[in-house]
Amino acid sequence: MNLPDFLIPWIDRFYEPLEMDLLQILSSQPLEKEQIVTLFKKINTLKDDNNFDQFLKRAWQRGVIKFLDNGQIIPEDFHIRFEYWALFEGWKDIPSEIKDKLNDWELNHYIASHAQSAEDLKKGQQRDHSKIIPEYLLLNEVEALFKKIPKFYLWPCNCRAMMESCQQSEYTCIRFSNKRGIGWEISRQKALGIVKEANKNGLMQSAELGLDKQGRMTGALCNCCSDCCFPHQLSQHLNVQKYWPLSRYTAQGPTQDCSKCGKCVRRCPFDIISQEKNTKEKKRLVPVIDVDQCRGCGVCATGCPEGAIKLKQIRTSVFEKQFQ
């Protein structure tokens, strides 16, 4: 299950007693449901097999087990269990130092899992449509994309639920499928409203899109901060800031319409917009954008009261038609 050793003393915070018995039974090989029931009865653990299907479904929803295509059951990787535990069960009573070690462990796994894809993008290699890769979207692109997505499910943001490094709302993750049946189905209008409110609060829109085996669009629309977001943590660790999430725009300006209010300076998640004062007149000067460092998230532009910041497209997406 890839359970880290430091969590062994805290295993009862993640697995219930019957689930631990189940994992012990599954430790050597995949088994069918009937085989599991027989083994449970041998160790006198299973008291009521009438509700066994319900127990298995709950264990699956909690990320404890995984159903194979042939119907057999195996233990689920602990990275999956941790995500669902953090999202829906809270941190319970593990000590803060264990929580920090757990977050470091999960972040290192995320970086190792996606490092090659990020490096390939940086080298300009062709993107695989089937791989989920985060990329920044502008608000108008989100609106166009949402018109082509049939179903929307609201989930807590897994990065924010784990890291807890900011005060932004956790309920900002819009997924396009309801894996394990535990997301809340919402309307297209509600989904777009959540995205607009998130942007108003300074969160960036990052789409994690790919194509499934049937060629259908899959993935999610994330509303990210720079504090908790795993993709942004990866970009800092690997120095791939314009490739993970993938930048498609850079901010230009401000134009002569700029009122020098400084709101763009305060909204930029990466502190690459600066504003100096004229010491003699004690007035603020026009903000300066470090274009070379700009990720193109567009948060500065959506927050500008005068619309003085424009965005220049520098890269297309393999899903460009979905944003039009």
Backbone torsions as a table, in degrees:
resi	resn	phi	psi	omega
1	MET	NA	-4.9	-178.5
2	ASN	61.7	31.9	176.1
3	LEU	-70.8	125.3	179.2
4	PRO	-67.5	144.6	-175.2
5	ASP	-57.9	-35.0	-175.8
6	PHE	-68.5	-12.5	-179.7
7	LEU	-92.8	-8.2	-176.0
8	ILE	-55.7	-41.7	178.4
9	PRO	-65.9	-14.7	-175.7
10	TRP	-113.1	17.8	-172.7
11	ILE	-62.6	-28.7	-179.6
12	ASP	-70.8	-9.6	175.0
13	ARG	-80.0	-14.9	-174.5
14	PHE	-114.9	-25.4	-177.9
15	TYR	-131.9	136.9	175.5
16	GLU	-80.1	160.4	-176.2
17	PRO	-53.8	-43.8	-179.3
18	LEU	-68.7	-33.0	176.6
19	GLU	-66.4	-37.7	178.2
20	MET	-66.3	-37.9	174.2
21	ASP	-63.1	-41.0	178.6
22	LEU	-61.6	-44.9	-179.5
23	LEU	-65.9	-34.6	176.9
24	GLN	-63.9	-41.8	178.6
25	ILE	-64.4	-35.6	-177.1
26	LEU	-88.0	3.3	-170.8
27	SER	-67.1	-24.7	-174.2
28	SER	-100.0	-29.5	-176.4
29	GLN	-165.1	158.4	174.3
30	PRO	-64.8	144.2	-179.3
31	LEU	-135.3	155.2	172.6
32	GLU	-86.3	163.7	-175.2
33	LYS	-57.0	-45.2	-177.3
34	GLU	-62.0	-37.2	177.9
35	GLN	-65.6	-38.5	180.0
36	ILE	-66.5	-43.1	178.8
37	VAL	-59.2	-44.1	-179.7
38	THR	-60.5	-43.8	-179.2
39	LEU	-69.9	-36.3	175.7
40	PHE	-59.8	-43.5	-178.6
41	LYS	-66.3	-31.5	179.6
42	LYS	-66.2	-34.4	-179.8
43	ILE	-96.2	9.0	174.5
44	ASN	58.5	31.3	179.4
45	THR	-92.2	-38.8	-175.0
46	LEU	-81.1	112.0	-178.2
47	LYS	-90.0	-29.8	-176.3
48	ASP	-144.2	102.5	-178.4
49	ASP	-83.8	0.3	177.2
50	ASN	-66.3	-30.6	-178.6
51	ASN	-104.4	19.7	-174.7
52	PHE	-67.4	-37.9	177.7
53	ASP	-60.9	-40.6	178.5
54	GLN	-65.5	-39.4	177.2
55	PHE	-62.0	-44.9	179.5
56	LEU	-64.3	-41.5	179.4
57	LYS	-62.2	-42.3	179.3
58	ARG	-65.9	-40.5	178.3
59	ALA	-63.1	-36.4	176.6
60	TRP	-67.9	-44.2	179.9
61	GLN	-64.0	-31.8	-179.9
62	ARG	-83.7	1.3	179.3
63	GLY	74.1	28.7	179.8
64	VAL	-90.4	-39.8	-178.4
65	ILE	-128.6	167.6	179.5
66	LYS	-134.0	134.8	176.1
67	PHE	-92.3	125.6	175.8
68	LEU	-80.6	166.0	-178.2
69	ASP	-61.3	-27.8	-179.8
70	ASN	-87.2	5.7	177.9
71	GLY	92.1	-10.5	177.6
72	GLN	-73.3	162.9	-173.7
73	ILE	-121.7	138.4	176.4
74	ILE	-135.1	162.6	174.2
75	PRO	-64.9	142.2	176.2
76	GLU	-83.5	147.8	176.1
77	ASP	-59.5	139.8	-175.6
78	PHE	-64.8	-24.0	176.2
79	HIS	-59.4	-37.3	177.3
80	ILE	-70.4	-45.5	178.5
81	ARG	-58.6	-42.5	-179.3
82	PHE	-62.2	-41.1	-179.1
83	GLU	-61.1	-48.0	-178.5
84	TYR	-69.5	-33.8	177.3
85	TRP	-63.8	-46.3	-179.8
86	ALA	-66.6	-37.2	-177.1
87	LEU	-71.0	-44.9	-167.4
88	PHE	-119.4	-10.0	-177.4
89	GLU	-117.6	-9.7	176.8
90	GLY	78.4	-179.8	-176.3
91	TRP	-87.9	-6.2	179.3
92	LYS	49.3	-126.5	-173.3
93	ASP	-125.6	37.1	173.8
94	ILE	-78.9	145.0	-178.4
95	PRO	-63.1	154.8	-176.9
96	SER	-61.5	-34.5	-179.6
97	GLU	-69.6	-30.9	175.9
98	ILE	-72.7	-39.0	176.7
99	LYS	-58.8	-45.0	-179.2
100	ASP	-64.6	-41.3	178.1
101	LYS	-64.1	-37.3	179.6
102	LEU	-66.5	-42.1	178.0
103	ASN	-65.4	-40.9	177.3
104	ASP	-62.5	-41.6	179.6
105	TRP	-61.9	-44.6	-178.7
106	GLU	-68.9	-41.2	179.3
107	LEU	-64.4	-42.4	177.8
108	ASN	-61.8	-37.4	176.8
109	HIS	-65.2	-42.8	179.6
110	TYR	-62.2	-45.1	-179.5
111	ILE	-62.7	-46.0	-179.9
112	ALA	-63.4	-35.6	-177.5
113	SER	-70.7	-30.1	-173.3
114	HIS	-114.1	0.6	-176.2
115	ALA	-58.3	-44.7	-177.1
116	GLN	-65.0	-41.8	178.9
117	SER	-62.4	-41.5	179.2
118	ALA	-65.4	-42.4	179.0
119	GLU	-66.1	-37.5	178.5
120	ASP	-62.9	-41.2	178.0
121	LEU	-63.8	-40.7	-179.8
122	LYS	-63.8	-32.9	179.5
123	LYS	-81.1	-3.3	178.0
124	GLY	83.3	17.1	-179.6
125	GLN	-72.9	155.8	-178.9
126	GLN	-62.5	135.7	-179.7
127	ARG	-83.0	138.3	175.9
128	ASP	-84.3	118.5	-176.6
129	HIS	-60.3	-27.2	-175.5
130	SER	-79.9	-14.9	-178.8
131	LYS	-87.5	134.0	177.8
132	ILE	-76.7	116.5	-179.5
133	ILE	-129.9	129.3	-179.6
134	PRO	-74.1	140.0	175.3
135	GLU	-147.3	144.7	-179.4
136	TYR	-69.6	139.1	172.7
137	LEU	-123.3	146.0	172.3
138	LEU	-84.0	162.6	-175.7
139	LEU	-59.2	-41.2	-180.0
140	ASN	-65.8	-30.1	177.8
141	GLU	-72.4	-37.5	176.3
142	VAL	-61.1	-44.6	-179.5
143	GLU	-61.1	-42.1	178.8
144	ALA	-67.4	-41.0	178.9
145	LEU	-62.5	-43.9	-177.1
146	PHE	-63.0	-26.0	178.0
147	LYS	-68.3	-16.9	-176.7
148	LYS	-108.5	3.1	178.8
149	ILE	-102.2	126.1	-175.1
150	PRO	-76.5	-34.8	-174.5
151	LYS	-131.7	147.0	-179.7
152	PHE	-132.1	136.6	-179.7
153	TYR	-133.1	129.3	179.0
154	LEU	-88.7	127.0	176.2
155	TRP	-126.4	155.8	168.0
156	PRO	-65.2	152.3	175.6
157	CYS	-73.4	118.8	-177.4
158	ASN	-66.5	-36.3	178.5
159	CYS	-62.7	-46.8	-177.3
160	ARG	-69.8	-35.5	178.2
161	ALA	-64.2	-35.0	-179.1
162	MET	-81.2	-50.8	-171.0
163	MET	-79.0	-37.2	179.6
164	GLU	50.5	43.2	-175.6
165	SER	-98.0	-1.7	179.2
166	CYS	-142.5	176.2	-177.7
167	GLN	-101.4	8.0	-179.9
168	GLN	-70.0	155.8	179.8
169	SER	-62.9	142.0	175.5
170	GLU	-77.9	-22.5	-171.3
171	TYR	-89.7	70.2	-175.2
172	THR	-134.7	4.7	-177.1
173	CYS	-93.7	117.1	179.9
174	ILE	-104.0	106.2	-179.4
175	ARG	-99.9	153.2	-175.8
176	PHE	-100.1	0.9	173.4
177	SER	-142.5	162.2	-174.1
178	ASN	-117.3	60.0	-178.3
179	LYS	-56.4	132.0	-178.9
180	ARG	70.9	0.9	171.7
181	GLY	66.8	32.9	-177.2
182	ILE	-122.8	7.8	172.7
183	GLY	-87.7	166.4	178.5
184	TRP	-99.7	118.0	178.7
185	GLU	-71.0	131.3	-179.7
186	ILE	-130.9	166.0	-179.3
187	SER	-77.9	163.8	176.0
188	ARG	-60.4	-41.4	180.0
189	GLN	-63.1	-43.0	179.1
190	LYS	-64.6	-41.3	179.9
191	ALA	-61.4	-44.8	180.0
192	LEU	-66.8	-36.9	177.7
193	GLY	-62.0	-39.9	178.1
194	ILE	-63.5	-41.1	-180.0
195	VAL	-65.4	-44.6	-179.2
196	LYS	-64.8	-39.3	178.1
197	GLU	-66.5	-39.4	178.2
198	ALA	-63.1	-43.6	178.4
199	ASN	-63.4	-41.2	177.3
200	LYS	-57.8	-34.4	-179.8
201	ASN	-85.9	7.2	173.8
202	GLY	93.7	10.3	179.4
203	LEU	-87.5	145.6	179.7
204	MET	-88.1	148.8	177.9
205	GLN	-99.0	119.5	-179.3
206	SER	-127.1	119.6	179.3
207	ALA	-91.3	133.9	173.0
208	GLU	-111.5	94.9	-169.9
209	LEU	-117.4	149.5	175.1
210	GLY	-162.3	178.0	177.0
211	LEU	-114.2	134.0	177.8
212	ASP	-80.1	-175.0	-176.3
213	LYS	-63.7	-22.8	179.0
214	GLN	-92.3	3.8	179.8
215	GLY	80.2	14.7	179.8
216	ARG	-92.1	147.9	178.3
217	MET	-65.5	135.2	177.5
218	THR	-139.4	166.1	178.2
219	GLY	128.6	-143.8	-174.3
220	ALA	-161.3	165.2	171.7
221	LEU	-115.3	115.3	-178.3
222	CYS	-98.9	146.1	174.1
223	ASN	-114.5	102.0	-162.9
224	CYS	-105.5	149.0	165.9
225	CYS	-108.0	168.8	178.5
226	SER	-89.0	-6.7	-176.7
227	ASP	-83.7	-47.2	-172.7
228	CYS	-100.1	-28.1	-167.8
229	CYS	-60.2	121.6	179.4
230	PHE	-61.5	-44.1	177.7
231	PRO	-57.3	-38.9	179.2
232	HIS	-71.9	-32.3	174.8
233	GLN	-64.6	-42.2	178.2
234	LEU	-60.9	-43.7	-176.5
235	SER	-60.7	-34.7	178.1
236	GLN	-71.9	-43.8	-178.1
237	HIS	-63.3	-38.5	-172.9
238	LEU	-104.3	1.3	-179.7
239	ASN	57.6	48.4	178.4
240	VAL	-124.8	46.3	-170.1
241	GLN	-59.0	-27.5	-178.5
242	LYS	-99.1	7.5	-174.4
243	TYR	-124.7	-12.4	-179.0
244	TRP	-150.3	94.9	-2.7
245	PRO	-64.7	156.0	-176.4
246	LEU	-72.6	124.9	177.5
247	SER	-83.5	135.8	178.5
248	ARG	-123.4	-5.7	-178.3
249	TYR	-140.5	161.0	165.7
250	THR	-132.7	145.4	-179.6
251	ALA	-76.0	139.5	178.0
252	GLN	-119.5	156.6	175.6
253	GLY	106.9	-155.0	-1.9
254	PRO	-70.6	158.1	178.0
255	THR	-82.6	-178.4	-178.5
256	GLN	-67.2	-11.1	177.4
257	ASP	-75.9	-9.0	-176.7
258	CYS	-59.6	130.3	178.7
259	SER	-94.9	1.4	178.6
260	LYS	64.4	29.9	-177.0
261	CYS	-71.7	-24.1	178.2
262	GLY	83.5	7.6	-178.6
263	LYS	-64.8	-36.2	179.7
264	CYS	-63.4	-35.0	178.6
265	VAL	-62.6	-43.6	-177.8
266	ARG	-73.7	-29.5	-176.6
267	ARG	-84.8	-23.1	-175.9
268	CYS	-61.2	120.1	-177.2
269	PRO	-69.5	-15.6	-173.1
270	PHE	-116.8	8.1	175.0
271	ASP	55.3	43.9	179.9
272	ILE	-110.0	12.0	173.8
273	ILE	-115.0	124.9	-178.2
274	SER	-120.1	158.4	180.0
275	GLN	-147.0	123.8	-179.8
276	GLU	-105.0	167.8	178.9
277	LYS	-111.5	145.1	170.4
278	ASN	-79.2	107.4	-172.8
279	THR	-62.2	-31.1	-178.9
280	LYS	-73.5	-49.8	-177.7
281	GLU	-88.7	-7.7	-179.5
282	LYS	53.8	41.7	177.2
283	LYS	-119.9	149.5	178.8
284	ARG	-77.0	142.7	178.2
285	LEU	-90.5	171.4	178.3
286	VAL	-64.2	132.4	179.0
287	PRO	-59.5	149.4	179.8
288	VAL	-115.0	128.3	-179.8
289	ILE	-101.0	126.3	174.3
290	ASP	-79.3	90.5	-173.5
291	VAL	-60.2	-34.7	-178.7
292	ASP	-64.1	-28.6	-178.9
293	GLN	-98.1	-7.4	-176.4
294	CYS	-67.1	134.6	179.3
295	ARG	-91.6	-16.0	-179.9
296	GLY	79.1	29.3	179.9
297	CYS	-73.4	-23.7	175.4
298	GLY	84.9	2.5	-177.5
299	VAL	-65.1	-33.4	178.3
300	CYS	-64.5	-42.0	-176.8
301	ALA	-67.9	-42.4	-178.0
302	THR	-70.0	-19.9	179.7
303	GLY	-95.1	-4.2	-177.4
304	CYS	-79.2	117.4	-177.5
305	PRO	-61.2	-29.6	-176.2
306	GLU	-97.8	-4.0	-176.0
307	GLY	64.7	34.9	-173.7
308	ALA	-85.7	-7.7	179.8
309	ILE	-108.5	123.6	179.4
310	LYS	-108.7	159.2	-179.8
311	LEU	-116.4	132.4	180.0
312	LYS	-104.9	127.6	-179.7
313	GLN	-78.1	131.1	-178.1
314	ILE	-118.2	-12.5	-176.4
315	ARG	-153.5	142.2	176.7
316	THR	-94.4	163.3	177.6
317	SER	-107.5	153.4	175.4
318	VAL	-67.4	-14.5	178.4
319	PHE	-109.0	25.8	-174.2
320	GLU	-52.9	-40.3	-177.4
321	LYS	-63.1	-25.9	180.0
322	GLN	-73.0	-16.8	-176.1
323	PHE	-100.1	10.9	-175.4
324	GLN	-117.9	NA	NA
